[in-house]
Amino acid sequence: MQTILIVEDEKPIVRLLQVYLTQAGYQVEAAMDGEEALEVFARVRPALVLLDINLPLVDGWGVLAEIRKQNSCPVIMLTARGDVKDRLQGFQSGADDYIPKPFDPDEVVARVMAVLRRPPALVESDQVRLGSLMVDFTARSITLGQETLALAPRDWDLLAFLVRHPNQSFTRDQLLDRVWGLDYEGGDRAVDVAVKRLRQVLRDWTTTEGEIVTIRGMGYMLRA
């Protein structure tokens, strides 16, 4: 049975989520502040964390940072509705999803299930090799064979995101949120244009090693 850690200082919310997640077949642990959250996390090693931002002692950002130092356990942030800055910061800090308050507990369960169904990230290190393609996340560089390839900053961000989430499809809107940011005001055509540029740069990368594929009616996926 998978364990979900709820980190939330409002007891009614904790009790509500406990009921729904337990009914969905999960074991539930809870913490009321950031320090307790890190203690419980180290003890139970949950499958997923539901993490509020406004917490006593250590806030949600601090908890998320400490979790990310240890492993890639999925984290869903609980945020104030419409707070774009918090949602953007969450994604940039390594959160896997966000849920605005107030929320429907059935949606929370659905989001938890969806995140836990995702394939694990391909790498925990600063580099990953996909056949002849080497992606260096620290240096923000890619090489194909012996050639270093030049990418525009946004194209690099998109490729890095797809490489960290292989074999997982994303809609254009999801890619805009995760890569361009929730405050981006342009249209989803920007995703198509960036993918076209990436495919051109990676034209010598063989499809047997990997490729960015179009998911008809949805968006894109890096097949690896």
N, C-alpha and C positions, 0 to 999 in steps of 0.2 A: 504494500500500500504506500503510495507516495505521500510525502508530508509537505504541507503548505504552511509557511510561516507568515502570519499576519502581524505587521508592525504598525500599530495604530493606537493613539492615546484616548480615543473616544470609545468607552466600553459598549454602548449600544451598537456601534458599527461592528466592533469585534464579535459580539454575540450574534448579530445577524449573519455575518459572513461565516462564522463557525457552523451555524445551522445548515446553511446552503451548501457549503463545501463538504461537510460531513455527509449530507444526503447524497452528494455526487460521488462519494466513495473515497474521499481523501481523509488522511489524518491531519489534524490541525494543531499547530502550536501558535502561541501569541506572545507578543512583547509590547509593553506600554511606553517604552522610551528607547532611545537609540543605544544606550549602553547595554540594556537588557537584550535588545535585538541582536547585538553582536555576540553576546554570551550564548544565547539560544541557538543562533546560527552555527557557531562553532561546535555546539553539543549535538545537534540533531541533523546537521547537513541537509536542509530541506531540498525538495525538488524544485521549489519556486518560492519567491518572496513577494508578498503584497506589501508595499512600502509607502507609508504616508510621508509627506515632506515635512510638515510642521510637527516636530517631535521634541519632547523635553531632553535635556542633557546633550544628546548628539542628534542633529537634524537628519532628515532623509538623505541629503546629499553626502553627509559624512558617512552614514551607514553604507550607502551605495559604493562610495570610494573604497571603503575597507573590504567590502565583499569582492569588488573587482580586483583587489590586490591578491585575493586568494584563489578565486576560480570564476567560471563563467555561468554560475547558477542564474537562471532566468529571474529577472526582477521586473515587476509591473508597478509603476508609480501611481499613487493616488493623489490627484491634483485638484485644485480649485477649478471649477468650470470656467472655460474661456481664458485661463491664464496661459497664453501662448509662450511666454518667456520660460515658465517652469517646464512646460512640455518639451520645448526645444532643448533646454539644459539637460533634461532627463535623457533624451536620445543621445546627445553629445557626450554624456557621462557614462553611457553604457547600459541604459535601461532598455528593456525589450519591448515595452508597451506602456501605455498610460491609460488611466480610467479617470474621467472627471467626476467630481462630486457635485451634487448628489448622484448616486448611480443606482441602477437596477441590479439586485443581487444575482438574478439569472444571467445578466450580461457579464458580470464578474466571473461566474463559473464558466461561461462560454469562452471568455478571453483566456482564462487559466488553461482550459483544455486545449485551445488553439495554440498557445505558446508552447505547451508541453509536447504537442504533436510535431513541432518543428524539428528538423534534423539538427544535431549539434553543430556548433560552429566548427569549421574545418581546422582552425589552429588556435593554440593558446600562445604561440611564440610570436616574435616580431617579423618572421619571414614565412612564406609558404611557397612551395614549388608545385606547379601544375604542368607536368611534362617539361617542355622547354621554357615555360614561362615562370619567372621568379618575381614574386611581389615582396618588397621590403617595406613594411609599414612604418618603421622608424625613420628610414631615409626618404620615405615617400617616393620610391622609385620602382620601376619595373624593367626587367631585362628579358629579352626573348633570344635564347641562344646566347651569343656573345654580345648582342646589341642592346644598348640602353635606349629605351623608347621615351620619347617626350610626350607628356600629357598636360593638358590644361588642368588647373587646380580642381575644377568641378568634375572633370572627367576622371581624374584620379580618385576623388572622393567616391564617385559612383562605382568604379571598378573595385575599390577597396571594400566597399559595403557588400557588393555581390560576392566577392571572394570569401568574405567572412561568413556569408550565409549561402553556401552552395546548395544547389538542387532544391531551392525554395523559391517559389514564384511570388512576385510582388506586383501589385497594380501600379500604374503610373502615379496615382495619388499617394500611395504608400512611399514610393521612391522620392517623390517631392518632399514629403514630410521628413523622411529619414536622412536625405542627402542635401536637399536644398534648404530645408528648414521650414517650420510651420508658419513663419512670417513671410515666406516667398509669395509674391503676388502675381507671378507670371502663370502661363498656362502649362498644361501637361505636355505640350509639344516639345518643351525643353528636354524632357526625358528621351523622346524619340531622337532628337538631334544629337544628344550626348551619346546615346547607344550607337548611332550611325558613325560618329567619330571614333568611338572605341573599336568598333568592328574594322574600320579602315586601318587603324594603327595596329590591330592584332591580326591583320589579314594573313600573315604567315604562320599563325598559331593553328595547328592542325585540329580538326574537329574531334579526332580520337582522343586528344588530350583535354579538351574542354572548349566551350563556346558559350556565347550569350545568345540564348534562344528566345524567340517571341512566343508568348503564350496567348494564343488568339482570344480576343475579347477581354483580356486581362492586362498583361504587361510583359514583364521579362523575368528570366531566370538564368543564372549561370550554371550550366551543366558541367559537372566535374567528376 
